[in-house]
Amino acid sequence: MREPRWFVWSRRIGLSLLSLFALLPVWVMVTTSLKPLGDVQGEFRWFPSTVTLDAFVEMWRTIPLGRYFLNSLVVSLTASVASVALALLAAYAVSRYRFRGRQLFSVTVLSTQMFPGILFLLPLFVIFVNLGQQLGIDLYGSRPGLIITYLTFTLPFSVWMLVGYLDSVPRELDEAAAVDGNGPMGAFFRVVIPAAVPGIVAVLIYAFMTAWGEVLFASVLTDESTRTLAVGLQGYATQNNVYWNQIMAASLTVSAPVVVGFLLLQRYLVAGLTAGSVK
């Protein structure tokens, strides 16, 4: 059916306005990063009077941005990979087997997403401090401590997403693998995981982006040596000055890996999120 002309133009105008609205903050970030500090501290302008790349050079000297970047990369990558690995095993058990407590487990996993994250901040802080004092396990202020913290909220959501995706993988594939002599774990690794790659990638992207941009837990459970990017960017605001152009330059730089990764893997993300919606 041919669409009416007015509908086509209304759609174009509406989508154009939405795109401009979404890209407006990005435009401000880009133009501010290209301004000298004097222009940033003066009257706001949509276009820089002088274009300079000094902010992209100075941002590495003002704060230890490279160390913060490495901390974020290690913590986010480890937390996301561990979350997917553990969630896959749990989701496979829930999706393929009927056992006592299965329904309770599913409800418990889903219910953890209903609590605001700040409720877990103080309990985790107390646990980490006591583990260090009583058992000598130094999790407070360490990368492993932050990785475990991120697993507390990425793992339940990963399990919930992967259960839905594995349900959409035909059980006939498991039966075919069993006929070929594979046990449950053989079918899991040789058949189910290859068939569930879009869902796995979607969960991996979600867990990585969640850990990459998290601020609340990272601001309390890290110290100077383990601080992540989301918290470290606050270092551009000193008692005497706020380096807005460097903040924008650093924000653009640290966002680049996530944007590139998202563009490369977006087809898996869409396929993973919509899997099982139509059967």
MOTASUL-V283856 format. One record per backbone hydrogen bond with DSSP energy under -1.0 kcal/mol. CO is the residue of the C=O (numbers start at 1). NH is the residue of the N-H. E is the energy in kcal/mol with one decimal. If there is no record, write none. Layout:
((CO/NH/E) (CO/NH/E))
This chain:
((4/8/-1.9) (5/9/-2.3) (6/10/-2.3) (7/11/-2.3) (8/12/-2.2) (9/13/-2.7) (10/14/-2.5) (11/15/-2.6) (12/16/-2.2) (13/17/-2.4) (14/18/-2.2) (15/19/-2.3) (16/20/-2.5) (17/21/-2.3) (18/22/-2.3) (19/23/-2.3) (20/24/-1.2) (23/27/-2.4) (24/28/-2.1) (25/29/-2.2) (26/30/-2.6) (27/31/-2.7) (28/32/-2.3) (29/33/-2.0) (32/35/-1.2) (34/52/-2.6) (36/40/-1.6) (37/41/-1.9) (54/58/-3.2) (55/59/-1.8) (57/60/-1.0) (58/61/-1.3) (58/62/-2.1) (63/65/-2.5) (64/68/-1.9) (65/69/-2.6) (66/70/-2.3) (67/71/-2.6) (68/72/-2.5) (69/73/-2.4) (70/74/-2.7) (71/75/-2.6) (72/76/-2.7) (73/77/-2.3) (74/78/-2.3) (75/79/-2.5) (76/80/-2.3) (77/81/-2.4) (78/82/-2.6) (79/83/-2.2) (80/84/-2.2) (81/85/-2.5) (82/86/-2.4) (83/87/-2.4) (84/88/-2.4) (85/89/-1.3) (86/90/-2.0) (87/91/-3.1) (88/92/-2.4) (89/93/-1.8) (90/94/-2.2) (91/95/-2.7) (92/96/-2.2) (93/97/-1.7) (99/102/-1.8) (101/105/-2.6) (102/106/-2.2) (103/107/-2.4) (104/108/-2.5) (105/109/-2.5) (106/110/-2.2) (107/111/-2.6) (108/112/-1.3) (110/113/-1.3) (111/114/-1.7) (116/119/-1.7) (117/120/-1.6) (120/124/-2.1) (121/125/-2.2) (122/126/-2.6) (123/127/-2.5) (124/128/-2.6) (125/129/-2.3) (126/130/-2.4) (127/131/-2.5) (128/132/-1.8) (129/133/-2.0) (130/134/-2.8) (131/135/-1.6) (131/137/-1.9) (137/139/-1.5) (139/142/-1.8) (142/146/-1.6) (143/147/-2.5) (144/148/-2.6) (145/149/-2.0) (146/150/-2.4) (147/151/-1.8) (150/153/-1.1) (150/154/-2.3) (151/155/-1.6) (154/158/-2.1) (155/159/-2.5) (156/160/-2.3) (157/161/-2.4) (158/162/-2.7) (159/163/-2.3) (160/164/-1.3) (161/165/-1.7) (162/166/-3.2) (163/167/-1.8) (165/168/-1.0) (170/173/-1.3) (171/175/-1.9) (172/176/-2.5) (173/177/-2.1) (174/178/-2.2) (175/179/-2.1) (176/180/-1.5) (177/182/-2.3) (178/181/-1.7) (183/187/-2.6) (184/188/-1.8) (185/189/-2.6) (186/190/-2.7) (187/191/-1.9) (187/192/-2.4) (188/193/-2.4) (191/195/-1.6) (192/196/-1.3) (196/200/-2.4) (197/201/-2.8) (198/202/-2.1) (199/203/-2.1) (200/204/-2.5) (201/205/-2.6) (202/206/-2.2) (203/207/-2.8) (204/208/-2.4) (205/209/-2.7) (206/210/-2.3) (207/211/-2.2) (208/212/-2.6) (209/213/-1.7) (215/219/-2.2) (217/221/-3.0) (221/141/-1.5) (228/232/-3.1) (229/233/-2.1) (231/234/-1.6) (232/235/-2.2) (233/236/-1.6) (234/237/-1.7) (236/243/-2.1) (241/238/-2.9) (242/244/-1.8) (243/247/-2.3) (244/248/-2.4) (245/249/-2.1) (246/250/-2.9) (247/251/-2.4) (248/252/-2.3) (249/253/-2.2) (250/254/-2.8) (251/255/-1.3) (255/259/-2.5) (256/260/-2.9) (257/261/-2.4) (258/262/-2.5) (259/263/-2.5) (260/264/-2.2) (261/265/-1.8) (265/269/-1.9) (266/270/-2.6) (267/271/-1.9) (268/272/-2.7) (269/273/-2.3) (270/274/-1.8) (274/277/-1.9))
